[in-house]
Amino acid sequence: MSIFKRLILGNLIVLLLVAFWGGAVIYKLGNLQKITRQIVEINGTILIIGDRLLDSFTSLMKFIKKYYVSGDMDYYHRVQDLEILLEKDFGLINRLIESDKQQSLFSDTKRLYMELMRCFEENVNRVKNDGPGTILKGHDLELEQMAAYLKEIINQNKQDINKNTDLSSRLSRQIFMMTIIITVLTVFLGGIISLFNTRAITTSISRFKKKTREISQGHFKELQTIKGPREIRDLSRHFNAMSQRLGELDHLKADFISHVSHELKTPVTAIKEASIMLSKDLYSDQPQKLYELYSLIHEECDRLLNSVLRLLDYSKMEAKAMDYQFTDFDLPLVIRKSILKLAPLAQKKKIDLEFIPPPQLPKLSADGDRIREILDNLIGNALKFTPSHGKILVKCSLDKEKKRVVVSVTDNGCGIKSEHLKAIFQKFKQIDNGIGTRMGTGLGLSISKHIVKAHGGDIWAESDYPKGTQFFFTLPLGWG
C-alpha cells in the first residue's frame, strides 16, 4: 500500500471514529437540550402558573366573601377580573401539562372551579334580591380541594424537575467523558498511525543512507527490496538499478583506463625505444634502418594522436558540442574509399571483402568524414572478428517508403549473443564472445551511434550466434 493510501486510510479511520463518537455526543446533547427545555419551558412554567393560580384562588374567595357580606359591586367586578385571569392561566397550564395524571388533576380542578363560579352566579342573584348577608355559607371546601389538586400538580412538576435535573447532570457527565474519550482515542490513533508511517519511512531511509555510504566507498552490492509502502519498494528497486548501473560504470571505467593505458602505452613505448636507438646512433651506418625507425616513430605518433582525438571527439559528442559539416556527398564513393583503405588488412587475413552498390542512389547531405568513420569502425570490427577465408559483405540500398538509405555490414565471424546486442553500443563497453576475445575497442560503436543519431538516422545489430553478425545504419534523405 502506498504512503498516500496509508495516510488516507489512517485519516479515514480517525474520521470515522470521530464521526461515530461525535454522533453519539450530538445524540446526548439533543437529549440534554430536550430535558433542559422540559425543565425550563414546561415544568418551570407550570410551577409559576400553579403558584399564580393558588394566589388567584385565595384572592377570588376573599372577594366573593366580601361581596356576599357587603353586596358591593366593586367586589363583584374584581371577581370577574380574576375570572378572566384564571381562564387565561387555565388555558396556559392545560397546554403545558403532558402526563395523564396531571391532566386528570387539572380536569378536576377546572370542574370544581366551574361549579364554584356557577354557584357564585346563583348567589349573586340571591344577594341582589334578598340583600347582602343573606349568603352565610362560603366556598372554603371547594377552594381547599382546588388548592390540593393544584399543589399536587406543582409537587409532581417539582419531582419531574428534580428527576430531569439529575438526568441532565448524568448526561452532562456522559458527554464530558465521551469528549475526553474521543479526544484521547483520536490523539492515540493519530499518534499510532503517524508512528507506523514514520517508522516505515525512516527505517527505509536509514537503510538507503547506509547503502549510499557503502556506494560512496565503492561497494555496489544490491540492496534487498524493502518491505513497506509501495513508493519505498519502488525506490529500492530504482536504487538497486542505480547501484547496478554505478557498478557497471565503475567496471567500464576500469576497463576504459586499462584500454586507454594499453592504447597509449604501446605507441609511447615504441616511440621511446626508437628514440633511444636513434640517440645511441646504433644504425648510423644503415640508412635503411634509420628510415624505418623514423617511419615507426611517425606511425606511432599518428596512432597516439588518433587515440587522443577519438577521446576528444567522444567527449564533444557526449556534451552535444560536436560540429558536423553537412555537404552533398556520394555515399557509394565513400564506402569504396573505406573498403579500399581496409583492403590490405582483408587480403592479409584472406578475407573476401565485397561491396554491392545500389543501382541508383541520390546524393545525401551529411558529414562525409564522419560517415566514413562509421564505415571504418563497422568494417574494421568485421575484419577483426572474421576468421581467415571468411567473407564480409557491404550493402547499400534505398528505402523509398521510409525515405532513407540503409547501409549494412555482414560478416560470418563469431557473432554476438542476443543479450549483448544492445550493450555493444554503450561507451567503453567490451563484450566477451565466449572464446577469449574481447569484442570492440569500447568507443568505436558508441561514437558511430552518436554520429548516426546526429544525422537523424538509426543504428542496430543483428546476430546469428555464433555464425556471424550484421550491422545496419540508416541515413535519411534530405537531411542537413
C-alpha positions in Angstrom: 0.0 0.0 0.0 1.3 3.4 -0.9 2.1 6.1 1.6 -0.7 8.2 0.3 -3.2 5.4 0.7 -1.9 4.6 4.2 -2.4 8.3 5.2 -5.8 8.3 3.7 -6.8 5.0 5.4 -5.4 6.3 8.8 -7.2 9.6 8.5 -10.4 7.8 7.4 -10.2 5.6 10.5 -9.8 8.6 12.7 -12.6 10.5 10.9 -14.9 7.5 11.3 -14.1 7.3 15.0 -14.7 11.0 15.4 -17.9 10.8 13.4 -19.2 7.9 15.5 -18.4 9.4 18.8 -19.5 12.8 17.5 -22.8 11.4 16.5 -23.2 9.8 20.0 -22.3 13.2 21.6 -24.8 15.0 19.4 -27.5 12.5 20.3 -26.7 13.0 24.0 -26.7 16.8 23.5 -30.1 16.5 21.9 -31.4 14.6 24.8 -29.9 17.2 27.2 -31.4 20.0 25.2 -34.8 18.2 25.3 -34.5 17.8 29.1 -33.4 21.4 29.6 -36.4 22.5 27.6 -38.7 20.3 29.6 -37.3 21.8 32.8 -37.3 25.5 31.7 -40.2 25.8 29.3 -42.7 23.2 30.8 -42.1 22.2 34.4 -40.8 25.7 35.4 -43.7 27.5 33.7 -46.2 25.1 35.3 -44.8 25.9 38.7 -45.1 29.6 38.1 -48.7 29.4 36.7 -49.6 27.0 39.5 -48.4 29.4 42.2 -50.3 32.2 40.4 -53.5 30.1 40.3 -53.2 29.5 44.1 -52.9 33.2 44.8 -55.7 33.9 42.4 -58.0 31.3 44.1 -57.2 32.9 47.5 -58.0 36.4 46.2 -61.1 35.1 44.4 -62.5 33.6 47.6 -61.8 36.8 49.5 -63.6 39.0 47.0 -66.5 36.5 46.8 -67.0 36.6 50.6 -66.7 40.4 50.8 -69.4 40.6 48.0 -71.7 38.3 49.9 -71.3 40.4 53.1 -71.4 43.9 51.6 -73.1 43.4 48.2 -70.6 46.0 46.9 -70.5 45.7 43.0 -66.8 46.7 43.1 -66.0 43.3 44.6 -68.2 41.6 42.0 -66.2 43.3 39.2 -63.0 42.2 40.9 -64.3 38.6 40.9 -65.0 39.0 37.1 -61.5 40.3 36.5 -59.9 37.4 38.4 -62.1 35.1 36.4 -60.6 36.4 33.2 -57.1 35.9 34.5 -57.9 32.4 35.8 -59.4 31.4 32.4 -56.2 32.6 30.7 -53.9 30.7 33.2 -56.1 27.6 32.9 -55.6 27.7 29.2 -51.8 28.1 29.5 -51.4 25.3 32.0 -53.7 23.0 30.0 -51.4 23.3 27.0 -48.3 22.6 29.1 -49.4 19.6 31.1 -48.4 16.3 29.4 -48.9 13.5 31.9 -52.3 11.8 32.2 -52.3 12.0 36.0 -51.6 15.7 36.0 -54.2 16.2 33.2 -56.8 14.3 35.4 -55.9 16.5 38.4 -56.2 19.6 36.3 -59.6 18.5 34.9 -60.9 18.0 38.5 -59.6 21.5 39.4 -61.2 23.0 36.4 -64.5 21.2 37.2 -64.5 22.5 40.8 -63.8 25.9 39.6 -66.6 25.9 37.1 -69.0 24.6 39.9 -67.7 27.4 42.2 -68.4 30.1 39.6 -71.8 28.7 38.7 -72.7 28.6 42.4 -71.4 32.2 42.7 -73.6 33.4 39.9 -76.6 31.9 41.5 -75.8 33.5 44.8 -75.3 36.9 43.1 -79.0 36.8 42.1 -79.9 36.0 45.7 -77.8 38.9 47.0 -79.5 41.2 44.5 -82.9 40.0 45.5 -82.6 39.4 49.3 -79.8 41.8 50.0 -76.3 41.5 51.5 -75.6 39.0 54.3 -78.1 36.5 53.0 -75.3 34.1 52.0 -73.7 32.9 55.1 -72.0 29.8 53.8 -68.7 30.3 51.8 -66.9 28.0 49.4 -64.0 27.0 51.6 -64.3 23.3 50.8 -64.1 23.8 47.0 -61.2 26.2 47.5 -59.3 23.7 49.6 -60.0 20.9 47.1 -58.8 23.0 44.1 -55.7 24.1 46.0 -55.0 20.5 46.9 -55.2 19.5 43.2 -53.0 22.4 42.1 -50.5 21.6 44.8 -50.4 18.0 43.7 -49.7 19.2 40.1 -47.0 21.5 41.4 -45.4 18.8 43.5 -45.3 16.4 40.6 -43.6 19.0 38.4 -41.1 19.7 41.2 -40.4 15.9 41.2 -40.1 16.0 37.4 -37.7 18.9 37.7 -35.6 17.1 40.2 -35.6 13.9 38.1 -34.8 15.8 34.9 -32.1 17.7 36.7 -30.4 14.5 37.8 -30.8 13.1 34.3 -29.3 16.3 32.9 -26.4 16.0 35.3 -25.8 12.4 34.2 -26.0 13.3 30.6 -23.5 16.2 31.1 -21.1 13.8 32.8 -21.5 11.3 30.0 -20.9 14.0 27.3 -17.8 15.2 29.2 -16.5 11.6 29.5 -17.2 10.9 25.8 -15.5 14.1 24.8 -12.4 13.1 26.8 -12.5 9.5 25.4 -12.8 10.7 21.8 -10.0 13.2 22.3 -7.7 10.6 23.8 -8.6 8.0 21.2 -8.1 10.5 18.4 -4.7 11.5 19.7 -3.7 7.9 20.4 -4.8 6.6 17.0 -3.3 9.6 15.2 0.0 9.0 17.1 0.0 5.3 16.3 -0.8 5.9 12.6 1.9 8.6 12.4 4.4 6.4 14.2 3.7 3.5 11.9 4.0 5.5 8.7 7.0 7.5 10.0 8.8 4.3 11.2 8.2 2.6 7.8 9.7 5.7 6.1 12.6 6.4 8.5 13.7 2.8 8.6 13.9 2.7 4.8 15.7 6.0 4.7 18.2 4.7 7.2 18.9 1.7 5.0 19.2 3.9 2.0 21.6 6.1 3.9 23.7 3.2 4.9 23.7 1.9 1.3 24.6 5.3 0.0 27.6 5.4 2.3 28.7 2.0 1.1 28.3 3.1 -2.5 30.4 6.2 -1.8 33.1 3.8 -0.6 32.9 1.8 -3.8 30.7 -1.1 -2.7 28.0 -1.6 -5.2 26.2 -4.6 -3.6 22.4 -4.9 -4.2 20.1 -3.6 -1.6 17.4 -6.1 -0.7 13.9 -5.0 -1.6 12.5 -3.1 1.4 9.1 -4.2 2.8 7.0 -1.1 3.2 5.0 1.4 1.3 4.8 1.0 -2.5 6.9 4.2 -3.0 9.6 2.8 -0.8 9.6 -0.5 -2.6 9.8 1.2 -6.0 12.5 3.5 -4.7 14.5 0.4 -3.5 14.2 -1.2 -7.0 15.3 2.1 -8.6 18.1 2.4 -6.1 19.3 -1.2 -6.9 19.1 -0.3 -10.6 21.2 2.8 -9.9 23.7 0.8 -7.8 24.0 -1.8 -10.5 24.5 0.9 -13.2 27.1 2.6 -11.0 28.8 -0.8 -10.6 28.8 -1.2 -14.4 30.1 2.3 -14.9 32.9 1.6 -12.3 33.7 -1.6 -14.2 33.6 0.3 -17.5 35.8 3.0 -16.1 38.4 0.3 -15.0 38.1 -1.2 -18.5 38.4 2.2 -20.1 41.5 3.1 -18.1 43.0 -0.3 -18.9 42.2 0.1 -22.6 43.4 3.7 -22.8 46.6 2.7 -20.9 47.2 -0.1 -23.4 46.3 2.1 -26.4 48.6 4.9 -25.2 51.3 2.7 -23.7 52.0 0.7 -26.9 52.8 3.7 -29.2 54.6 5.6 -26.4 56.8 2.6 -25.7 57.5 2.1 -29.4 58.4 5.8 -29.8 60.6 5.7 -26.7 62.5 2.6 -27.8 63.0 4.0 -31.3 64.2 7.3 -29.9 66.7 5.5 -27.6 68.1 3.7 -30.7 68.4 6.9 -32.6 70.1 8.7 -29.7 72.7 5.9 -29.4 73.5 6.0 -33.2 73.1 2.3 -33.4 72.2 2.4 -37.1 74.2 5.5 -38.1 75.8 3.4 -40.9 72.5 1.8 -42.0 70.3 4.5 -43.7 67.5 2.0 -44.3 67.2 1.1 -40.6 67.2 4.8 -39.7 64.4 5.4 -42.2 62.4 2.5 -40.6 62.9 3.9 -37.1 61.8 7.4 -38.3 58.8 5.8 -40.0 57.9 3.9 -36.9 58.0 7.0 -34.8 55.8 8.8 -37.3 53.3 6.0 -37.4 53.1 5.6 -33.7 52.7 9.3 -33.2 49.8 9.2 -35.7 48.3 6.3 -33.8 48.7 8.1 -30.5 47.2 11.3 -31.9 44.2 9.3 -33.4 43.5 7.7 -30.0 43.6 11.1 -28.3 41.4 12.7 -31.0 38.9 9.9 -30.7 38.6 10.5 -26.9 38.2 14.2 -27.5 35.6 13.7 -30.2 33.6 11.4 -28.0 33.7 13.9 -25.1 32.3 16.6 -27.6 29.6 14.2 -28.7 28.6 13.4 -25.1 28.4 17.2 -24.5 26.5 17.7 -27.7 29.1 20.1 -28.8 30.3 18.3 -31.9 30.4 20.2 -35.1 29.3 18.4 -38.3 30.0 19.7 -41.8 26.9 18.8 -43.9 27.6 18.7 -47.6 26.2 16.8 -50.6 28.2 13.6 -51.0 28.2 10.3 -52.9 27.7 7.5 -50.4 28.8 4.6 -52.6 32.1 6.5 -53.3 32.7 6.9 -49.5 32.0 3.2 -49.0 34.5 2.3 -51.7 37.2 4.6 -50.2 36.7 2.9 -46.8 36.9 -0.6 -48.3 40.0 0.4 -50.3 41.6 1.7 -47.1 41.0 -1.6 -45.3 41.5 -3.9 -48.3 45.2 -4.7 -47.4 44.1 -6.0 -44.0 41.4 -8.1 -45.6 44.0 -9.5 -48.1 46.4 -10.2 -45.3 43.7 -12.3 -43.4 42.5 -13.8 -46.7 39.0 -12.4 -46.2 36.7 -11.7 -49.1 35.6 -8.1 -48.7 32.7 -7.3 -51.1 30.6 -4.3 -51.8 27.2 -4.3 -53.6 26.3 -0.8 -54.6 22.7 0.2 -55.3 21.6 0.6 -58.9 20.7 4.2 -58.3 21.1 6.4 -55.2 20.5 10.2 -54.8 23.2 12.2 -53.2 22.9 12.7 -49.5 23.5 15.7 -47.3 25.8 14.6 -44.5 29.3 14.9 -43.0 31.2 12.6 -45.3 34.2 12.2 -43.0 32.1 11.1 -40.1 30.1 8.7 -42.3 33.4 7.2 -43.4 34.4 6.9 -39.7 31.3 4.8 -39.1 32.2 2.6 -42.0 35.8 2.3 -40.8 34.5 1.2 -37.4 32.0 -1.3 -38.7 34.2 -2.8 -41.4 37.3 -2.8 -39.1 35.3 -4.7 -36.4 34.1 -7.2 -39.0 37.7 -7.8 -40.2 38.8 -8.2 -36.6 36.4 -10.9 -35.7 36.0 -12.7 -39.1 38.3 -15.7 -39.4 40.6 -16.4 -42.3 38.9 -17.3 -45.6 35.8 -15.6 -44.3 33.6 -13.1 -46.1 32.4 -9.6 -45.4 29.6 -8.1 -47.4 28.8 -4.4 -47.5 25.5 -3.4 -49.0 23.7 -0.1 -49.6 20.0 0.2 -50.5 17.3 2.8 -50.9 14.2 2.5 -48.7 11.7 4.7 -50.6 8.8 4.0 -48.2 10.7 5.5 -45.2 12.7 7.9 -47.3 16.1 6.7 -46.1 19.2 4.9 -47.1 20.2 1.6 -45.4 23.8 0.5 -45.1 24.7 -3.0 -43.8 27.9 -4.7 -43.0 27.6 -8.5 -42.7 30.3 -10.9 -41.6 30.5 -14.7 -40.8 32.6 -14.2 -37.7 32.0 -15.4 -34.1 28.7 -13.5 -33.7 27.3 -11.8 -30.6 24.9 -13.3 -28.1 21.4 -11.7 -28.2 21.6 -10.3 -24.6 24.6 -8.3 -25.6 23.3 -6.8 -28.8 22.1 -3.5 -27.2 25.1 -3.3 -24.8 27.7 -3.1 -27.6 26.7 0.5 -28.3 27.4 1.7 -24.8 30.5 3.7 -24.1 33.6 1.8 -23.1 31.6 -1.5 -23.4 33.5 -4.6 -24.5 31.8 -7.9 -24.9 33.5 -11.3 -24.4 32.4 -13.5 -27.3 33.0 -16.7 -25.3 36.2 -17.7 -27.0 38.6 -15.4 -25.1 38.4 -12.4 -27.5 37.3 -9.0 -26.3 34.9 -7.5 -28.9 35.4 -3.9 -29.8 37.6 -1.1 -28.5 34.9 0.3 -26.3 34.4 3.6 -28.2 34.1 2.9 -31.9 30.4 1.7 -31.8 29.4 4.3 -29.3 30.9 7.1 -31.5 29.2 5.6 -34.5 25.9 5.7 -32.7 26.4 9.4 -31.8 27.2 10.2 -35.4 24.2 8.4 -36.8 21.8 10.0 -34.3 23.2 13.4 -35.1 22.3 12.7 -38.8 18.8 11.7 -37.8 19.3 8.0 -38.5 19.4 4.8 -36.5 22.0 2.0 -35.9 21.5 -1.5 -34.7 22.9 -5.0 -34.9 21.5 -8.5 -35.6 23.4 -11.7 -34.9 23.1 -15.4 -35.5 25.4 -16.5 -32.7 27.9 -18.0 -33.4 27.6 -17.8 -37.2 28.0 -14.1 -37.8 26.8 -10.5 -37.2 25.1 -7.9 -39.3 25.3 -4.2 -38.5 22.9 -1.7 -40.0 22.7 2.1 -40.0 20.4 4.5 -41.8 20.6 8.0 -43.2 17.5 10.0 -44.0 17.1 11.6 -47.4 17.1 15.3 -47.4 18.8 15.7 -44.0 21.1 18.6 -43.3 
